[in-house]
Amino acid sequence: MFLPSTLLVVVLSTLLGESSASILPLSKRWDTTLCTADTSGVPIPDADNFQLPLENLRQDMCWDLCVGDQATCTTKTKICYDFHGPNLIFTYNAISGYTYTDADIWLGLSAPASTTPTPQYTTSNGFCTISADKTTVSCNIPYDTIVPGGTLLDVLAEMCPNGDREGYVFYLYTNAQLTGASGAVSATGRLSCTDYPACTSYYANTYWVLTYRCTKCPYTPPPPPPPPTIEYCSVGTAFGYSTSPLSPALNSLVPKPNTCNRWGWYVTPTSGQLSAGIGGPLYVGAGGNVISKATNVGTWSAKSQGAAVFVTYALTGPYYLDQIHVDIGCMPFKKCAPGQYTYGNEVLAGTGKSTFTTPAGALKVPTCSTGVYLIVHAAVDTVETVPTTGQPSTCHAPLAS
């Protein structure tokens, strides 16, 4: 592992003077090699923004490799660099008439103490690989050998200490051994010009300096969760109840019709009461006709207008209509099964309706010598919200049927 990290601005202040370091012309571009769903919006080292601080911060993707005489550097090739995946890649390009026998790189986050530092990345330790025809060399430097390791996100955070801005300054000492027509020869990275681009003089140090910036990967928001599923769940059967006139139980009629062995009520309004309007609560779950056990889900009302009768349901709270059935006729009634009533609407499920009035012409006041009866029934639902589609229903058992 290398020396403790030094942020780019601080290092460049030392290299170039404070005024130069404060106006880094780093253009904001990005390379998406590492950009995945896991790194969405995460800063990564940007291969499009390499710069050479010792040479007026010029942008370049390669550095000269001088073969033989460093001073004249008449025979040379390029060492090119790139970020690929979680790696910094150096490629020693081909030189006509030469083949590589060895190559190595020393890389640090501060200047080496020696003019010939011991390289960490070599052909002998496997970080550098000579091509089969020996004309090129590729050195693969994983990020986690430059900065502390960990998960990919940890390593990227270390490589981009300023976030979506300047990265580190790399100090590099690059060497190679080659064989040509005249035998073995050494090659080293070119000395840095003090007056680039004229290059009439050079820094004495044997290392060269490279910096980069980090750019955030394009942010891809995660897909929204599926919308919640609204499920209408049965609460149970409701019957209308009245205290004026008082509602008898369905199963109190003597003799009791076959279908009336159940809880529920009916009313026997006079013509005057029906003309004035009657009504009361709608109860669910009054087993045994015990109102204290029931759940009040709303109200019902009935009113005659001439020969027509209109019945209105008005549910409250979290309750909705699933079905309605109304029966009106002459006493004694002979049926208690809602499906056999005078009027029914069985297509209200899932509509979200909590109020309903029977349509004109659906119910009429009968002419009776024995008195009129009225039975008001409803199937009642409530709403359960299933967090995401595909999950099992959360409906509870109905309170009553």
C-alpha positions as CSV (number, residue, x, y, z in Angstrom):
1,M,0.0,0.0,0.0
2,F,1.1,3.5,-0.7
3,L,1.7,6.6,1.3
4,P,-1.4,8.3,2.9
5,S,-3.4,10.0,0.2
6,T,-2.9,13.7,-0.7
7,L,-5.7,15.5,-2.4
8,L,-5.0,16.8,-5.9
9,V,-5.2,20.5,-5.1
10,V,-2.7,20.2,-2.3
11,V,-0.3,18.2,-4.5
12,L,-0.6,20.5,-7.4
13,S,0.0,23.5,-5.2
14,T,3.4,22.0,-4.4
15,L,4.1,21.0,-8.0
16,L,2.9,24.2,-9.8
17,G,2.5,26.9,-7.2
18,E,-0.7,27.9,-5.5
19,S,-2.0,30.1,-8.3
20,S,-1.9,27.3,-10.9
21,A,-3.5,24.7,-8.5
22,S,-6.5,26.9,-7.9
23,I,-7.6,27.1,-11.5
24,L,-7.5,23.5,-12.8
25,P,-9.1,23.4,-16.2
26,L,-10.7,20.0,-15.7
27,S,-13.5,19.5,-18.2
28,K,-16.4,17.5,-17.0
29,R,-16.9,14.4,-19.1
30,W,-17.4,10.8,-18.2
31,D,-16.6,7.2,-19.1
32,T,-19.2,4.6,-18.2
33,T,-17.0,1.4,-18.0
34,L,-18.0,0.9,-14.3
35,C,-21.4,2.5,-14.5
36,T,-24.0,-0.1,-13.5
37,A,-27.2,-0.1,-11.4
38,D,-25.0,-0.6,-8.3
39,T,-22.9,2.5,-9.1
40,S,-25.7,4.8,-10.3
41,G,-24.8,8.3,-9.3
42,V,-21.4,7.2,-7.8
43,P,-18.2,9.1,-8.8
44,I,-15.7,6.9,-10.7
45,P,-12.2,7.6,-12.2
46,D,-12.8,9.2,-15.6
47,A,-10.6,8.0,-18.4
48,D,-11.5,11.0,-20.6
49,N,-9.8,13.5,-18.2
50,F,-6.2,12.4,-17.7
51,Q,-3.8,15.4,-17.3
52,L,-0.1,16.0,-17.0
53,P,0.5,18.5,-14.2
54,L,4.2,19.1,-14.9
55,E,3.4,20.1,-18.4
56,N,0.9,22.8,-18.0
57,L,-1.9,20.3,-17.2
58,R,-2.2,19.3,-20.8
59,Q,-4.5,16.4,-21.5
60,D,-3.1,13.3,-23.1
61,M,-3.6,9.6,-23.0
62,C,0.0,8.6,-23.5
63,W,3.6,9.4,-22.3
64,D,6.9,9.0,-24.2
65,L,9.1,6.0,-23.5
66,C,12.7,6.8,-24.5
67,V,14.8,3.9,-25.7
68,G,18.5,4.2,-24.9
69,D,19.6,7.8,-24.6
70,Q,17.2,9.6,-22.3
71,A,18.7,13.0,-23.0
72,T,18.0,12.9,-26.8
73,C,15.1,10.5,-26.8
74,T,15.5,10.0,-30.5
75,T,14.2,6.4,-30.4
76,K,10.9,6.3,-28.6
77,T,7.4,4.9,-28.3
78,K,4.4,5.6,-26.1
79,I,3.2,4.3,-22.8
80,C,-0.6,4.8,-23.0
81,Y,-2.9,4.7,-20.0
82,D,-6.6,4.2,-19.4
83,F,-9.2,3.2,-16.8
84,H,-10.9,0.0,-17.5
85,G,-13.2,-1.6,-15.0
86,P,-11.6,-1.3,-11.5
87,N,-8.1,-1.0,-13.0
88,L,-5.6,1.5,-14.2
89,I,-4.1,0.0,-17.5
90,F,-0.7,1.0,-18.9
91,T,0.2,-0.2,-22.4
92,Y,3.8,-0.1,-23.7
93,N,3.4,0.3,-27.4
94,A,5.5,-1.4,-30.1
95,I,8.9,0.0,-31.3
96,S,10.0,-0.9,-34.7
97,G,13.0,-3.3,-34.6
98,Y,12.7,-4.1,-30.9
99,T,11.0,-6.7,-28.7
100,Y,10.3,-6.5,-25.0
101,T,11.9,-8.7,-22.4
102,D,10.8,-7.0,-19.3
103,A,8.7,-4.0,-18.1
104,D,7.8,-2.5,-14.7
105,I,6.1,0.4,-13.1
106,W,6.5,2.2,-9.8
107,L,3.4,4.2,-8.8
108,G,2.9,6.3,-5.7
109,L,0.7,9.1,-4.4
110,S,3.8,11.2,-3.5
111,A,7.2,11.5,-5.1
112,P,9.6,8.6,-4.7
113,A,12.5,9.0,-2.2
114,S,14.9,7.4,-4.7
115,T,15.6,8.2,-8.4
116,T,15.2,4.5,-9.0
117,P,12.4,3.3,-6.8
118,T,11.6,-0.4,-6.6
119,P,8.6,-1.1,-8.8
120,Q,5.4,-2.7,-7.5
121,Y,4.1,-3.8,-10.9
122,T,6.4,-6.0,-13.0
123,T,6.4,-8.8,-15.6
124,S,7.9,-11.1,-12.9
125,N,5.0,-10.6,-10.4
126,G,2.3,-10.9,-13.1
127,F,1.0,-7.3,-13.1
128,C,2.6,-6.7,-16.4
129,T,2.3,-9.1,-19.4
130,I,4.4,-9.2,-22.5
131,S,2.4,-10.0,-25.7
132,A,3.0,-13.3,-27.5
133,D,5.0,-11.6,-30.2
134,K,6.9,-9.5,-27.6
135,T,6.1,-6.2,-29.3
136,T,3.9,-4.7,-26.6
137,V,3.4,-4.9,-22.8
138,S,0.2,-4.5,-20.8
139,C,0.3,-3.6,-17.1
140,N,-2.9,-4.0,-15.1
141,I,-3.0,-2.1,-11.8
142,P,-6.1,-2.8,-9.7
143,Y,-7.5,0.2,-7.8
144,D,-7.3,-1.8,-4.5
145,T,-3.5,-1.9,-4.9
146,I,-3.4,1.9,-5.1
147,V,-5.9,2.7,-2.3
148,P,-7.3,0.6,0.6
149,G,-9.4,-2.3,-0.6
150,G,-12.9,-3.4,0.3
151,T,-16.1,-3.5,-1.7
152,L,-16.2,-1.9,-5.1
153,L,-18.0,1.1,-3.7
154,D,-15.4,1.4,-0.9
155,V,-12.6,1.4,-3.4
156,L,-14.3,3.9,-5.7
157,A,-14.8,6.2,-2.8
158,E,-11.1,6.0,-2.0
159,M,-10.1,6.6,-5.7
160,C,-12.4,9.6,-5.7
161,P,-11.7,11.4,-2.4
162,N,-13.2,14.7,-3.6
163,G,-16.3,13.0,-5.1
164,D,-17.3,14.4,-8.5
165,R,-14.1,16.4,-8.9
166,E,-10.3,16.0,-8.9
167,G,-8.8,12.7,-8.1
168,Y,-5.2,11.9,-7.0
169,V,-1.9,12.7,-8.5
170,F,0.1,9.6,-9.5
171,Y,3.9,9.7,-9.5
172,L,5.2,7.2,-12.0
173,Y,8.6,5.7,-12.7
174,T,8.3,3.5,-15.9
175,N,10.9,1.2,-17.3
176,A,11.4,-1.5,-19.9
177,Q,14.1,-3.9,-21.2
178,L,14.2,-4.6,-24.9
179,T,16.2,-6.4,-27.4
180,G,17.1,-4.9,-30.8
181,A,19.6,-5.4,-33.6
182,S,22.4,-4.2,-31.4
183,G,21.4,-6.3,-28.4
184,A,19.7,-5.5,-25.1
185,V,18.7,-1.9,-24.3
186,S,16.9,-0.1,-21.5
187,A,13.9,2.3,-21.9
188,T,12.5,4.8,-19.4
189,G,9.7,7.3,-19.3
190,R,10.6,10.6,-20.8
191,L,11.7,13.5,-18.4
192,S,9.0,16.1,-18.0
193,C,9.5,19.4,-19.8
194,T,9.8,22.5,-17.7
195,D,8.5,24.7,-20.6
196,Y,6.1,22.6,-22.5
197,P,5.4,22.7,-25.4
198,A,8.8,24.1,-26.3
199,C,10.6,21.5,-24.2
200,T,14.0,23.2,-24.2
201,S,14.7,22.1,-20.6
202,Y,13.6,19.2,-18.4
203,Y,12.9,18.5,-14.7
204,A,15.7,16.5,-13.1
205,N,13.4,14.0,-11.5
206,T,13.1,10.6,-13.1
207,Y,9.4,10.2,-12.4
208,W,6.6,11.7,-14.4
209,V,3.2,12.9,-13.0
210,L,-0.3,12.0,-14.0
211,T,-3.6,13.1,-12.6
212,Y,-7.3,12.5,-13.4
213,R,-10.7,13.6,-12.3
214,C,-13.8,11.6,-11.2
215,T,-17.2,12.0,-12.7
216,K,-20.5,10.6,-11.4
217,C,-22.0,7.7,-13.2
218,P,-25.3,8.7,-14.8
219,Y,-28.0,8.4,-12.1
220,T,-30.6,5.8,-12.9
221,P,-33.4,6.0,-10.4
222,P,-34.6,2.6,-9.2
223,P,-37.9,1.5,-10.7
224,P,-40.9,2.6,-8.7
225,P,-42.5,-0.1,-6.6
226,P,-45.7,-1.6,-8.0
227,P,-48.7,0.4,-7.0
228,P,-50.7,-0.9,-4.1
229,T,-53.6,-3.2,-5.0
230,I,-56.9,-2.1,-3.6
231,E,-58.9,-5.2,-2.7
232,Y,-62.6,-5.0,-1.7
233,C,-63.2,-7.5,1.0
234,S,-66.5,-8.8,2.2
235,V,-67.6,-7.5,5.6
236,G,-70.8,-9.4,5.5
237,T,-74.6,-9.1,5.2
238,A,-76.4,-6.0,6.4
239,F,-80.1,-5.6,7.2
240,G,-81.9,-2.4,7.7
241,Y,-83.3,-1.8,11.2
242,S,-85.9,0.7,12.4
243,T,-87.2,1.8,15.8
244,S,-90.2,3.7,14.2
245,P,-91.9,1.6,13.2
246,L,-90.1,-1.1,15.2
247,S,-88.5,-3.8,13.2
248,P,-89.5,-7.4,14.0
249,A,-87.0,-10.2,13.3
250,L,-87.4,-12.1,10.0
251,N,-87.5,-15.4,11.9
252,S,-90.3,-14.2,14.2
253,L,-93.0,-14.6,11.6
254,V,-95.5,-17.4,12.4
255,P,-95.6,-19.6,10.5
256,K,-92.0,-19.0,9.4
257,P,-91.2,-19.4,5.7
258,N,-88.6,-21.9,4.9
259,T,-85.9,-19.3,3.9
260,C,-86.4,-17.2,7.0
261,N,-84.4,-19.3,9.5
262,R,-81.8,-16.5,9.8
263,W,-81.2,-13.2,11.5
264,G,-82.4,-9.9,10.0
265,W,-85.4,-7.6,10.2
266,Y,-88.3,-6.2,8.3
267,V,-90.6,-3.2,8.8
268,T,-94.4,-2.9,8.3
269,P,-94.9,0.9,7.6
270,T,-98.2,2.5,7.2
271,S,-98.9,4.5,4.0
272,G,-98.5,7.6,6.1
273,Q,-95.2,6.6,7.5
274,L,-93.9,5.5,4.1
275,S,-95.0,8.8,2.6
276,A,-93.3,10.8,5.3
277,G,-90.2,8.6,5.1
278,I,-88.8,6.0,7.4
279,G,-85.2,4.7,8.0
280,G,-82.6,3.6,10.4
281,P,-79.2,2.0,10.8
282,L,-77.7,-0.8,8.6
283,Y,-76.3,-3.5,10.8
284,V,-73.8,-6.2,9.9
285,G,-73.3,-9.3,12.0
286,A,-76.2,-9.2,14.4
287,G,-76.3,-12.9,14.9
288,G,-79.4,-14.0,16.7
289,N,-80.7,-10.5,16.1
290,V,-78.6,-9.2,19.0
291,I,-77.8,-5.6,18.0
292,S,-75.1,-5.2,20.6
293,K,-73.1,-7.7,18.6
294,A,-73.6,-5.9,15.3
295,T,-71.5,-3.4,13.4
296,N,-73.2,-0.2,12.3
297,V,-72.1,0.4,8.7
298,G,-74.4,3.2,7.7
299,T,-78.1,4.1,7.3
300,W,-81.0,3.3,5.0
301,S,-84.1,5.3,4.3
302,A,-87.3,4.7,2.3
303,K,-89.9,7.1,1.0
304,S,-92.9,6.8,-1.3
305,Q,-93.7,9.4,-4.0
306,G,-97.1,8.6,-5.3
307,A,-97.1,4.9,-6.2
308,A,-93.3,4.7,-6.3
309,V,-91.0,3.8,-3.5
310,F,-87.3,4.9,-3.3
311,V,-84.8,3.2,-0.9
312,T,-81.5,4.9,-0.3
313,Y,-78.4,3.4,1.2
314,A,-75.7,5.6,2.8
315,L,-72.7,3.7,4.1
316,T,-70.2,5.4,6.4
317,G,-66.6,4.9,7.3
318,P,-64.6,2.3,5.3
319,Y,-67.6,0.5,4.0
320,Y,-68.8,0.1,0.4
321,L,-71.8,-1.5,-1.3
322,D,-71.3,-4.9,-2.9
323,Q,-74.9,-5.8,-3.5
324,I,-78.3,-4.5,-2.6
325,H,-81.7,-6.2,-2.4
326,V,-85.0,-4.7,-1.4
327,D,-88.3,-6.6,-1.0
328,I,-91.7,-4.9,-0.7
329,G,-95.0,-6.6,-0.7
330,C,-98.1,-7.6,1.3
331,M,-97.9,-9.4,4.7
332,P,-97.1,-12.1,5.4
333,F,-93.9,-12.3,3.3
334,K,-93.0,-15.7,2.0
335,K,-89.3,-15.4,1.3
336,C,-86.2,-14.2,3.1
337,A,-83.5,-15.1,0.5
338,P,-82.2,-11.7,-0.8
339,G,-81.8,-13.1,-4.4
340,Q,-85.6,-13.5,-4.5
341,Y,-86.4,-9.9,-3.5
342,T,-88.3,-7.5,-5.7
343,Y,-85.3,-5.4,-6.6
344,G,-81.6,-6.3,-6.7
345,N,-78.4,-4.8,-7.9
346,E,-75.5,-7.3,-7.8
347,V,-72.9,-5.4,-9.8
348,L,-71.7,-2.8,-7.3
349,A,-68.7,-4.8,-6.1
350,G,-65.4,-2.9,-6.5
351,T,-67.1,0.3,-7.7
352,G,-66.4,2.2,-4.5
353,K,-70.0,3.2,-4.1
354,S,-71.1,4.0,-0.6
355,T,-74.4,5.5,-1.5
356,F,-77.2,4.2,-3.7
357,T,-80.8,4.9,-4.4
358,T,-83.1,2.5,-6.1
359,P,-84.1,3.7,-9.6
360,A,-87.5,5.0,-10.5
361,G,-90.0,2.2,-11.3
362,A,-88.0,-0.4,-9.5
363,L,-90.3,-0.5,-6.4
364,K,-94.0,0.3,-6.1
365,V,-96.3,0.6,-3.1
366,P,-98.5,-2.5,-3.1
367,T,-102.2,-2.4,-2.4
368,C,-102.6,-4.6,0.6
369,S,-105.4,-5.5,3.0
370,T,-102.9,-7.2,5.3
371,G,-100.4,-4.4,5.5
372,V,-97.1,-3.7,3.7
373,Y,-93.7,-5.2,4.6
374,L,-90.3,-3.8,3.6
375,I,-87.0,-5.7,3.8
376,V,-83.7,-3.8,3.2
377,H,-80.6,-5.9,2.6
378,A,-77.1,-5.2,1.5
379,A,-73.8,-7.1,1.0
380,V,-71.1,-4.8,2.4
381,D,-67.4,-4.6,1.6
382,T,-64.4,-2.8,3.1
383,V,-61.1,-2.0,1.4
384,E,-57.8,-3.7,2.2
385,T,-54.6,-2.3,0.6
386,V,-52.2,-5.0,-0.5
387,P,-48.7,-3.3,-0.6
388,T,-47.6,-4.8,-3.9
389,T,-49.3,-6.8,-6.6
390,G,-48.8,-10.5,-6.4
391,Q,-49.1,-10.7,-2.7
392,P,-51.8,-12.8,-1.1
393,S,-55.1,-11.1,-0.1
394,T,-55.3,-9.6,3.3
395,C,-59.1,-10.0,3.5
396,H,-60.4,-11.2,6.8
397,A,-63.4,-13.5,7.3
398,P,-66.8,-11.7,6.9
399,L,-68.6,-10.7,10.1
400,A,-71.8,-12.3,9.0
401,S,-73.7,-13.8,6.1
